[in-house]
């Protein structure tokens, strides 16, 4: 069964900052990354959200998908799954290069 994907304001803001970064790098590269990101959110997470493990910094109930944008840039898509409502809640689009001790849900 397909899940609905919802994003928190915080995740939306983090994705918007990535969009600014990507657009400044290259329009073509930016389109490619957001096409991939859209596929991950609308297909992979919507169809099989339990496929990925619990987030190593928090454990359950938070799961995470590592989104790679280029060779060095990586973001954790941190989310929860609500089985009752069939909603995948995207909580963070967190830059993996940040200090892990600074992470907050």
Protein Blocks (a to p, Z undefined) as FASTA:
>chain_A
ZZdddddfklmmmmmmmmmmmmmmomklmmmmmmmmmmmmmmmmmmmmmlpccdfklopa
bdcddddehjklccdddddddfklopacdfbdcdfkbcfklpcZZ
